[in-house]
Amino acid sequence: MFKLISKYKSVLRFILTFVGSYFVLVMLYNLYLTYGGSTTYYPDIVTHTVAKQSESIINAFGYNMKVVPSKVEAAMNLTINDKVLARVVEGCNAVSVMLLYISFMLAFFDGWKRTLFYILGGVALIYVMNVTRIALLTIGIYEYPEYTELLHGTIFPAVIYGTVFLLWLGWIRSYKKQPKS
């Protein structure tokens, strides 16, 4: 048994670090959502900010977009010409995707400076991609309502998860090229 553990030590370390850091980050995020909420930003600051920034992008394309807090659920409704097209809920803010990304990065840790730089750059890219995704998705639903399910359920998730996957591949490739002492 010890030989087996010794043989797969690096794999076990990766799995334990990935799962452990993801668990801790999700627990901290859930604690924040439960106890660290803000009365200024509804439903939470990240979801609120993502919705407002999506509104800005959509308006830049010439649409009359408004973001209105939902009276029914913890969400921000995206409306064009007073028609609710989409809603941004906590799950749409990409925090869970960012936590997954960070956990993977920590599992492939390569020194604080380098890893932290790649984490911050990746999280910023994921955030920008997500805000753009929500804006384009809302415009797509407005212009092509018959493709709502395809856009929301397939194309745009593939874009955000594809981005994360490419970031991971980039990190692994650069990780392998680093000389180890």
Contact map, one row per residue, 1 for C-alpha under 8 A:
1111100000000000000000000000000000000000000000000000000000000000000000000000000000000000000000000000000000000000000000000000000000000000000000000000000000000000000000000000000000000
1111110000000000000000000000000000000000000000000000000000000000000000000000000000000000000000000000000000000000000000000000000000000000000000000000000000000000000000000000000000000
1111111000000000000000000000000000000000000000000000000000000000000000000000000000000000000000000000000000000000000000000000000000000000000000000000000000000000000000000000000000000
1111111100000000000000000000000000000000000000000000000000000000000000000000000000000000000000000000000000000000000000000000000000000000000000000000000000000000000000000000000000000
1111111110010000000000000000000000000000000000000000000000000000000000000000000000000000000000000000000000000000000000000000000000000000000000000000000000000000000000000000000000000
0111111110000000000000000000000000000000000000000000000000000000000000000000000000000000000000000000000000000000000000000000000000000000000000000000000000000000000000000000000000000
0011111110000000000000000000000000000000000000000000000000000000000000000000000000000000000000000000000000000000000000000000000000000000000000000000000000000000000000000000000000000
0001111111110000000000000000000000000000000000000000000000000000000000000000000000000000000000000000000000000000000000000000000000000000000000000000000000000000000000000000000000000
0000111111111000000000000000000000000000000000000000000000000000000000000000000000000000000000000000000000000000000000000000000000000000000000000000000000000000000000000000000000000
0000000111111100000000000000000000000000000000000000000000000000000000000000000000000000000000000000000000000000000000000000000000000000000000000000000000000000000000000000000000000
0000000111111110000000000000000000000000000000000000000000000000000000000000000000000000000000000000000000000000000000000000000000000000000000000000000000000000000000000000000000000
0000100111111111000000000000000000000000000000000000000000000000000000000000000000000000000000000000000000000000000000000000000000000000000000000000000000000000000000000000000000000
0000000011111111100000000000000000000000000000000000000000000000000000000000000000000000000000000000000000100000000000000000000000000000000000000000000000000000000000000000000000000
0000000001111111110000000000000000000000000000000000000000000000000000000000000000000000000000000000000000110000000000000000000000000000000000000000000000000000000000000000000000000
0000000000111111111000000000000000000000000000000000000000000000000000000000000000000000000000000000000000100000000000000000000000000000000000000000000000000000000000000000000000000
0000000000011111111100000000000000000000000000000000000000000000000000000000000000000000000000000000000000000000000000000000000000000000000000000000000000000000000000000000000000000
0000000000001111111110000000000000000000000000000000000000000000000000000000000000000000000000000000001001100000000000000000000000000000000000000000000000000000000000000000000000000
0000000000000111111111000000000000000000000000000000000000000000000000000000000000000000000000000000001101100000000000000000000000000000000000000000000000000000000000000000000000000
0000000000000011111111100000000000000000000000000000000000000000000000000000000000000000000000000000001000000000000000000000000000000000000000000000000000000000000000000000000000000
0000000000000001111111110000000000000000000000000000000000000000000000000000000000000000000000000000000000000000000000000000000000000000000000000000000000000000000000000000000000000
0000000000000000111111111000000000000000000000000000000000000000000000000000000000000000000000000000001001000000000000000000000000000000000000000000000000000000000000000000000000000
0000000000000000011111111100000000000000000000000000000000000000000000000000000000000000000000000011011000000000000000000000000000000000000000000000000000000000000000000000000000000
0000000000000000001111111110000000000000000000000000000000000000000000000000000000000000000000000000000000000000000000000000000000000000000000000000000000000000000000000000000000000
0000000000000000000111111111000000000000000000000000000000000000000000000000000000000000000000000000000000000000000000000000000000000000000000000000000000000000000000000000000000000
0000000000000000000011111111100000000000000000000000000000000000000000000000000000000000000000000010000000000000000000000000000000000000000000000000000000000000000000000000000000000
0000000000000000000001111111110000000000000000000000000000000000000000000000000000000000000000010010000000000000000000000000000000000000000000000000000000000000000000000000000000000
0000000000000000000000111111111000000000000000000000000000000000000000000000000000000000000000000000000000000000000000000000000000000000000000000000000000000000000000000000000000000
0000000000000000000000011111111100000000000000000000000000000000000000000000000000000000000000000000000000000000000000000000000000000000000000000000000000000000000000000000000000000
0000000000000000000000001111111110000000000000000000000000000000000000000000000000000000000000000000000000000000000000000000000000000000000000000000000000000000000000000000000000000
0000000000000000000000000111111111000000000000000000000000000000000000000000000000000000000000000000000000000000000000000000000000000000000000000000000000000000000000000000000000000
0000000000000000000000000011111111110000000000000000000000000000000000000000000000000000000000000000000000000000000000000000000000000000000000000000000000000000000000000000000000000
0000000000000000000000000001111111111000000000000000000000000000000000000000000000000000000000000000000000000000000000000000000000000000000000000000000000000000000000000000000000000
0000000000000000000000000000111111111000000100000000000000000000000000000000000000000000000000000000000000000000000000000000000000000000000000000000000000000000000000000000000000000
0000000000000000000000000000011111111000000000000000000000000000000000000000000000000000000000000000000000000000000000000000000000000000000000000000000000000000000000000000000000000
0000000000000000000000000000001111111000000000000000000000000000000000000000000000000000000000000000000000000000000000000000000000000000000000000000000000000000000000000000000000000
0000000000000000000000000000001111111100000000000000000000000000000000000000000000000000000000000000000000000000000000000000000000000000000000000000000000000000000000000000000000000
0000000000000000000000000000000111111110001110000000000000000000000000000000000000000000000000000000000000000000000000000000000000000000000000000000000000000000000000000000000000000
0000000000000000000000000000000000011111110110000000000000000000000000000000000000000000000000000000000000000000000000000000000000000000000000000000000000000000000000000000000000000
0000000000000000000000000000000000001111110000000000000000000000000000000000000000000000000000000000000000000000000000000000000000000000000000000000000000000000000000000000000000000
0000000000000000000000000000000000000111110000000000000000000000000000000000000000000000000000000000000000000000000000000000000000000000000000000000000000000000000000000000000000000
0000000000000000000000000000000000000111111110010000000000000000000000000000000000000000000000000000000000000000000000000000000000000000000000000000000000000000000000000000000000000
0000000000000000000000000000000000000111111110110000000000000000000010000111000000000000000000000000000000000000000000000000000000000000000000000000000000000000000000000000000000000
0000000000000000000000000000000000001000111110110000000000000000000000000111000000000000110000000000000000000000000000000000000000000000000000000000000000000000000000000000000000000
0000000000000000000000000000000010001100111111110000000000000000000000000000000000000000010000000000000000000000000000000000000000000000000000000000000000000000000000000000000000000
0000000000000000000000000000000000001100111111111000000000000000000000000000000000000000000000000000000000000000000000000000000000000000000000000000000000000000000000000000000000000
0000000000000000000000000000000000000000000111111100000000000000000000000000000000000000000010000000000000000000000000000000000000000000000000000000000000000000000000000000000000000
0000000000000000000000000000000000000000011111111110000000000000000000000011000000000001110110000000000000000000000000000000000000000000000000000000000000000000000000000000000000000
0000000000000000000000000000000000000000111111111111000000000000000000000001000000000000000000000000000000000000000000000000000000000000000000000000000000000000000000000000000000000
0000000000000000000000000000000000000000000011111111100000000000000000000000000000000000000000000000000000000000000000000000000000000000000000000000000000000000000000000000000000000
0000000000000000000000000000000000000000000001111111110000000000000000000000000000000000000010000000000000000000000000000000000000100000000000000000000000000000000000000000000000000
0000000000000000000000000000000000000000000000111111111000000000001000000001010000000001000000000000000000000000000000000000000000100000000000000000000000000000000000000000000000000
0000000000000000000000000000000000000000000000011111111100000000001000000000000000000000000000000000000000000000000000000000000000000000000000000000000000000000000000000000000000000
0000000000000000000000000000000000000000000000001111111110000000000000000000000000000000000000000000000000000000000000000000000000100000000000000000000000000000000000000000000000000
0000000000000000000000000000000000000000000000000111111111000000000000000000000000000000000000000000000000000000000000000000000000110110000000000000000000000000000000000000000000000
0000000000000000000000000000000000000000000000000011111111100000111000000000010000000000000000000000000000000000000000000000000000000010000000000000000000000000000000000000000000000
0000000000000000000000000000000000000000000000000001111111110000000000000000000000000000000000000000000000000000000000000000000000000000000000000000000000000000000000000000000000000
0000000000000000000000000000000000000000000000000000111111111000000000000000000000000000000000000000000000000000000000000000000000010010000000000000000000000000000000000000000000000
0000000000000000000000000000000000000000000000000000011111111111100000000000000000000000000000000000000000000000000000000000000000000011001000000000000000000000000000000000000000000
0000000000000000000000000000000000000000000000000000001111111111100000000000000000000000000000000000000000000000000000000000000000000000000000000000000000000000000000000000000000000
0000000000000000000000000000000000000000000000000000000111111110000000000000000000000000000000000000000000000000000000000000000000000000000000000000000000000000000000000000000000000
0000000000000000000000000000000000000000000000000000000011111110000000000000000000000000000000000000000000000000000000000000000000000000000000000000000000000000000000000000000000000
0000000000000000000000000000000000000000000000000000000001111111000000000000000000000000000000000000000000000000000000000000000000000000000000000000000000000000000000000000000000000
0000000000000000000000000000000000000000000000000000000001111111100000000000000100000000000000000000000000000000000000000000000000000000000000000000000000000000000000000000000000000
0000000000000000000000000000000000000000000000000000000001100111110000000000000110000000000000000000000000000000000000000000000000000000000000000000000000000000000000000000000000000
0000000000000000000000000000000000000000000000000000001001100011111000000000011110000000000000000000000000000000000000000000000000000000000000000000000000000000000000000000000000000
0000000000000000000000000000000000000000000000000000001000000001111100000000011101000000000000000000000000000000000000000000000000000000000000000000000000000000000000000000000000000
0000000000000000000000000000000000000000000000000011001000000000111110000001111000000000000000000000000000000000000000000000000000000000000000000000000000000000000000000000000000000
0000000000000000000000000000000000000000000000000000000000000000011111000001111000000000000000000000000000000000000000000000000000000000000000000000000000000000000000000000000000000
0000000000000000000000000000000000000000010000000000000000000000001111100111100000000000000000000000000000000000000000000000000000000000000000000000000000000000000000000000000000000
0000000000000000000000000000000000000000000000000000000000000000000111111111100000000000000000000000000000000000000000000000000000000000000000000000000000000000000000000000000000000
0000000000000000000000000000000000000000000000000000000000000000000011111100000000000000000000000000000000000000000000000000000000000000000000000000000000000000000000000000000000000
0000000000000000000000000000000000000000000000000000000000000000000001111100000000000000000000000000000000000000000000000000000000000000000000000000000000000000000000000000000000000
0000000000000000000000000000000000000000000000000000000000000000000001111110000000000000000000000000000000000000000000000000000000000000000000000000000000000000000000000000000000000
0000000000000000000000000000000000000000011000000000000000000000000011111111000000000000110000000000000000000000000000000000000000000000000000000000000000000000000000000000000000000
0000000000000000000000000000000000000000011000100000000000000000000011001111100000000011110000000000000000000000000000000000000000000000000000000000000000000000000000000000000000000
0000000000000000000000000000000000000000011000110010000000000000001111000111110000000011100000000000000000000000000000000000000000000000000000000000000000000000000000000000000000000
0000000000000000000000000000000000000000000000000000000000000000001111000011111000011111000000000000000000000000000000000000000000000000000000000000000000000000000000000000000000000
0000000000000000000000000000000000000000000000000010001000000000111100000001111100011111000000000000000000000000000000000000000000000000010000000000000000000000000000000000000000000
0000000000000000000000000000000000000000000000000000000000000000111100000000111111111100000000000000000000000000000000000000000000000000000000000000000000000000000000000000000000000
0000000000000000000000000000000000000000000000000000000000000011110000000000011111111000000000000000000000000000000000000000000000000000000001000000000000000000000000000000000000000
0000000000000000000000000000000000000000000000000000000000000001100000000000001111100000000000000000000000000000000000000000000000000000000000000000000000000000000000000000000000000
0000000000000000000000000000000000000000000000000000000000000000010000000000001111110000000000000000000000000000000000000000000000000000000000000000000000000000000000000000000000000
0000000000000000000000000000000000000000000000000000000000000000000000000000001111111000000000000000000000000000000000000000000000000000000000000000000000000000000000000000000000000
0000000000000000000000000000000000000000000000000000000000000000000000000000111101111110000000000000000000000000000000000000000000000000000000000000000000000000000000000000000000000
0000000000000000000000000000000000000000000000000000000000000000000000000000111100111110000000000000000000000000000000000000000000000000010011000000000000000000000000000000000000000
0000000000000000000000000000000000000000000000000000000000000000000000000000111000011111000000000000000000000000000000000000000000000000010000000000000000000000000000000000000000000
0000000000000000000000000000000000000000000000000000000000000000000000000011110000011111100000000000000000000000000000000000000000000000000000000000000000000000000000000000000000000
0000000000000000000000000000000000000000000000100010000000000000000000000011110000000111111110000000000000000000000000000000000000000000000000000000000000000000000000000000000000000
0000000000000000000000000000000000000000001000100000000000000000000000000111000000000011111110000000000000000000000000000000000000000000000000000000000000000000000000000000000000000
0000000000000000000000000000000000000000001100100000000000000000000000000110000000000001111110000000000000000000000000000000000000000000000000000000000000000000000000000000000000000
0000000000000000000000000000000000000000000000000000000000000000000000000000000000000001111111110000000000000000000000000000000000000000000000000000000000000000000000000000000000000
0000000000000000000000000000000000000000000000100000000000000000000000000000000000000001111111000000000000000000000000000000000000000000000000000000000000000000000000000000000000000
0000000000000000000000000000000000000000000001100100000000000000000000000000000000000001111111110000000000000000000000000000000001000000000000000000000000000000000000000000000000000
0000000000000000000000000000000000000000000000000000000000000000000000000000000000000000001111111100000000000000000000000000011001000000000000000000000000000000000000000000000000000
0000000000000000000000000000000000000000000000000000000000000000000000000000000000000000001011111110000000000000000000000000000000000000000000000000000000000000000000000000000000000
0000000000000000000000000100000000000000000000000000000000000000000000000000000000000000001011111111000000000000000000000000000000000000000000000000000000000000000000000000000000000
0000000000000000000000000000000000000000000000000000000000000000000000000000000000000000000001111111100000000000000000000000000000000000000000000000000000000000100000000000000000000
0000000000000000000000000000000000000000000000000000000000000000000000000000000000000000000001111111110000000000000000000010010000000000000000000000000000000000000000000000000000000
0000000000000000000001001100000000000000000000000000000000000000000000000000000000000000000000111111111000000000000000000000000000000000000000000000000000000000000000000000000000000
0000000000000000000001000000000000000000000000000000000000000000000000000000000000000000000000011111111100000000000000000000000000000000000000000000000000000000000000000000000000000
0000000000000000000000000000000000000000000000000000000000000000000000000000000000000000000000001111111110000000000000100110000000000000000000000000000000000000000100010000000000000
0000000000000000000001000000000000000000000000000000000000000000000000000000000000000000000000000111111111000000000000100010000000000000000000000000000000000000000000000000000000000
0000000000000000111011000000000000000000000000000000000000000000000000000000000000000000000000000011111111100000000000000000000000000000000000000000000000000000000000000000000000000
0000000000000000010000000000000000000000000000000000000000000000000000000000000000000000000000000001111111110000000000000000000000000000000000000000000000000000000000010000000000000
0000000000000000000000000000000000000000000000000000000000000000000000000000000000000000000000000000111111111000001000100000000000000000000000000000000000000000000000010010000000000
0000000000000000110010000000000000000000000000000000000000000000000000000000000000000000000000000000011111111000001000000000000000000000000000000000000000000000000000000000000000000
0000000000001110110000000000000000000000000000000000000000000000000000000000000000000000000000000000001111111000000000000000000000000000000000000000000000000000000000000000000000000
0000000000000100000000000000000000000000000000000000000000000000000000000000000000000000000000000000000111111100000000000000000000000000000000000000000000000000000000000001001000000
0000000000000000000000000000000000000000000000000000000000000000000000000000000000000000000000000000000011111111001000000000000000000000000000000000000000000000000000000000000000000
0000000000000000000000000000000000000000000000000000000000000000000000000000000000000000000000000000000000011111011000000000000000000000000000000000000000000000000000000000001000000
0000000000000000000000000000000000000000000000000000000000000000000000000000000000000000000000000000000000001111111000000000000000000000000000000000000000000000000000000000000000000
0000000000000000000000000000000000000000000000000000000000000000000000000000000000000000000000000000000000001111111100000000000000000000000000000000000000000000000000000000000000000
0000000000000000000000000000000000000000000000000000000000000000000000000000000000000000000000000000000000000011111110000000000000000000000000000000000000000000000000000000000000000
0000000000000000000000000000000000000000000000000000000000000000000000000000000000000000000000000000000000000111111111000000000000000000000000000000000000000000000000000000000000000
0000000000000000000000000000000000000000000000000000000000000000000000000000000000000000000000000000000011001111111111100000000000000000000000000000000000000000000000000000000000000
0000000000000000000000000000000000000000000000000000000000000000000000000000000000000000000000000000000000000001111111110000000000000000000000000000000000000000000000000000000000000
0000000000000000000000000000000000000000000000000000000000000000000000000000000000000000000000000000000000000000111111111000000000000000000000000000000000000000000000000000000000000
0000000000000000000000000000000000000000000000000000000000000000000000000000000000000000000000000000000000000000011111111100000000000000000000000000000000000000000000000010000000000
0000000000000000000000000000000000000000000000000000000000000000000000000000000000000000000000000000110010000000001111111110000000000000000000000000000000000000000000000000000000000
0000000000000000000000000000000000000000000000000000000000000000000000000000000000000000000000000000000000000000000111111111000000000000000000000000000000000000000000000000000000000
0000000000000000000000000000000000000000000000000000000000000000000000000000000000000000000000000000000000000000000011111111100000000000000000000000000000000000000000000000000000000
0000000000000000000000000000000000000000000000000000000000000000000000000000000000000000000000000000100000000000000001111111110000000000000000000000000000000000000100100000000000000
0000000000000000000000000000000000000000000000000000000000000000000000000000000000000000000000000100110000000000000000111111111000000000000000000000000000000000000000000000000000000
0000000000000000000000000000000000000000000000000000000000000000000000000000000000000000000000000000000000000000000000011111111100000000000000000000000000000000000000000000000000000
0000000000000000000000000000000000000000000000000000000000000000000000000000000000000000000000000000000000000000000000001111111110000000000000000000000000000000000000000000000000000
0000000000000000000000000000000000000000000000000000000000000000000000000000000000000000000001000100000000000000000000000111111111000000000000000000000000000001001100000000000000000
0000000000000000000000000000000000000000000000000000000000000000000000000000000000000000000001000000000000000000000000000011111111100000000000000000000000000000000000000000000000000
0000000000000000000000000000000000000000000000000000000000000000000000000000000000000000000000000000000000000000000000000001111111110000000000000000000000000000000000000000000000000
0000000000000000000000000000000000000000000000000000000000000000000000000000000000000000000000000000000000000000000000000000111111111000000000000000000000000001000000000000000000000
0000000000000000000000000000000000000000000000000000000000000000000000000000000000000000000011000000000000000000000000000000011111111100000000000000000000000001000000000000000000000
0000000000000000000000000000000000000000000000000110110000000000000000000000000000000000000000000000000000000000000000000000001111111110000000000000000000000000000000000000000000000
0000000000000000000000000000000000000000000000000000010010000000000000000000000000000000000000000000000000000000000000000000000111111111000000000000000000000000000000000000000000000
0000000000000000000000000000000000000000000000000000000000000000000000000000000000000000000000000000000000000000000000000000000011111111100000000000000000010001000000000000000000000
0000000000000000000000000000000000000000000000000000010000000000000000000000000000000000000000000000000000000000000000000000000001111111110000000000000000000000000000000000000000000
0000000000000000000000000000000000000000000000000000011011000000000000000000000000000000000000000000000000000000000000000000000000111111111000000000000000000000000000000000000000000
0000000000000000000000000000000000000000000000000000000001000000000000000000000000000000000000000000000000000000000000000000000000011111111100000000000000000000000000000000000000000
0000000000000000000000000000000000000000000000000000000000000000000000000000000000000000000000000000000000000000000000000000000000001111111110000000001100010000000000000000000000000
0000000000000000000000000000000000000000000000000000000000000000000000000000010000001100000000000000000000000000000000000000000000000111111111000000000000000000000000000000000000000
0000000000000000000000000000000000000000000000000000000001000000000000000000000000000000000000000000000000000000000000000000000000000011111111100000000000000000000000000000000000000
0000000000000000000000000000000000000000000000000000000000000000000000000000000000000000000000000000000000000000000000000000000000000001111111111011001000000000000000000000000000000
0000000000000000000000000000000000000000000000000000000000000000000000000000000000001000000000000000000000000000000000000000000000000000111111111111001000000000000000000000000000000
0000000000000000000000000000000000000000000000000000000000000000000000000000000100001000000000000000000000000000000000000000000000000000011111111000000000000000000000000000000000000
0000000000000000000000000000000000000000000000000000000000000000000000000000000000000000000000000000000000000000000000000000000000000000001111111000000000000000000000000000000000000
0000000000000000000000000000000000000000000000000000000000000000000000000000000000000000000000000000000000000000000000000000000000000000000111111111000000000000000000000000000000000
0000000000000000000000000000000000000000000000000000000000000000000000000000000000000000000000000000000000000000000000000000000000000000000111111111000000000000000000000000000000000
0000000000000000000000000000000000000000000000000000000000000000000000000000000000000000000000000000000000000000000000000000000000000000000010011111100000000000000000000000000000000
0000000000000000000000000000000000000000000000000000000000000000000000000000000000000000000000000000000000000000000000000000000000000000000110011111111000000000000000000000000000000
0000000000000000000000000000000000000000000000000000000000000000000000000000000000000000000000000000000000000000000000000000000000000000000110011111111100000000000000000000000000000
0000000000000000000000000000000000000000000000000000000000000000000000000000000000000000000000000000000000000000000000000000000000000000000000000111111111000000000000000000000000000
0000000000000000000000000000000000000000000000000000000000000000000000000000000000000000000000000000000000000000000000000000000000000000000000000011111111100000000000000000000000000
0000000000000000000000000000000000000000000000000000000000000000000000000000000000000000000000000000000000000000000000000000000000000000100110000011111111110000000000000000000000000
0000000000000000000000000000000000000000000000000000000000000000000000000000000000000000000000000000000000000000000000000000000000000000100000000001111111111000000000000000000000000
0000000000000000000000000000000000000000000000000000000000000000000000000000000000000000000000000000000000000000000000000000000000000000000000000000111111111000000000000000000000000
0000000000000000000000000000000000000000000000000000000000000000000000000000000000000000000000000000000000000000000000000000000000000000000000000000111111111100000000000000000000000
0000000000000000000000000000000000000000000000000000000000000000000000000000000000000000000000000000000000000000000000000000000000000000000000000000011111111110000000000000000000000
0000000000000000000000000000000000000000000000000000000000000000000000000000000000000000000000000000000000000000000000000000000000001000100000000000001111111111000000000000000000000
0000000000000000000000000000000000000000000000000000000000000000000000000000000000000000000000000000000000000000000000000000000000000000000000000000000111111111110000000000000000000
0000000000000000000000000000000000000000000000000000000000000000000000000000000000000000000000000000000000000000000000000000000000000000000000000000000001111111110000000000000000000
0000000000000000000000000000000000000000000000000000000000000000000000000000000000000000000000000000000000000000000000000000000000000000000000000000000000111111111000000000000000000
0000000000000000000000000000000000000000000000000000000000000000000000000000000000000000000000000000000000000000000000000000010011001000000000000000000000011111111100000000000000000
0000000000000000000000000000000000000000000000000000000000000000000000000000000000000000000000001000000000000000000000000000000000000000000000000000000000001111111110000000000000000
0000000000000000000000000000000000000000000000000000000000000000000000000000000000000000000000000000000000000000000000000000000000000000000000000000000000001111111111000000000000000
0000000000000000000000000000000000000000000000000000000000000000000000000000000000000000000000000000000000000000000000000000010000000000000000000000000000000011111111100000000000000
0000000000000000000000000000000000000000000000000000000000000000000000000000000000000000000000000000100000000000000000000100010000000000000000000000000000000001111111110000000000000
0000000000000000000000000000000000000000000000000000000000000000000000000000000000000000000000000000000000000000000000000000000000000000000000000000000000000000111111111000000000000
0000000000000000000000000000000000000000000000000000000000000000000000000000000000000000000000000000000000000000000000000000000000000000000000000000000000000000011111111100000000000
0000000000000000000000000000000000000000000000000000000000000000000000000000000000000000000000000000000000000000000000000100000000000000000000000000000000000000001111111110000000000
0000000000000000000000000000000000000000000000000000000000000000000000000000000000000000000000000000100110000000000000000000000000000000000000000000000000000000000111111111000000000
0000000000000000000000000000000000000000000000000000000000000000000000000000000000000000000000000000000000000000000000000000000000000000000000000000000000000000000011111111100000000
0000000000000000000000000000000000000000000000000000000000000000000000000000000000000000000000000000000000000000000000000000000000000000000000000000000000000000000001111111110000000
0000000000000000000000000000000000000000000000000000000000000000000000000000000000000000000000000000000010000000000001000000000000000000000000000000000000000000000000111111111000000
0000000000000000000000000000000000000000000000000000000000000000000000000000000000000000000000000000000000010000000000000000000000000000000000000000000000000000000000011111111100000
0000000000000000000000000000000000000000000000000000000000000000000000000000000000000000000000000000000000000000000000000000000000000000000000000000000000000000000000001111111110000
0000000000000000000000000000000000000000000000000000000000000000000000000000000000000000000000000000000000000000000000000000000000000000000000000000000000000000000000000111111111000
0000000000000000000000000000000000000000000000000000000000000000000000000000000000000000000000000000000000010100000000000000000000000000000000000000000000000000000000000011111111000
0000000000000000000000000000000000000000000000000000000000000000000000000000000000000000000000000000000000000000000000000000000000000000000000000000000000000000000000000001111111100
0000000000000000000000000000000000000000000000000000000000000000000000000000000000000000000000000000000000000000000000000000000000000000000000000000000000000000000000000000111111100
0000000000000000000000000000000000000000000000000000000000000000000000000000000000000000000000000000000000000000000000000000000000000000000000000000000000000000000000000000011111110
0000000000000000000000000000000000000000000000000000000000000000000000000000000000000000000000000000000000000000000000000000000000000000000000000000000000000000000000000000000111111
0000000000000000000000000000000000000000000000000000000000000000000000000000000000000000000000000000000000000000000000000000000000000000000000000000000000000000000000000000000001111
0000000000000000000000000000000000000000000000000000000000000000000000000000000000000000000000000000000000000000000000000000000000000000000000000000000000000000000000000000000000111
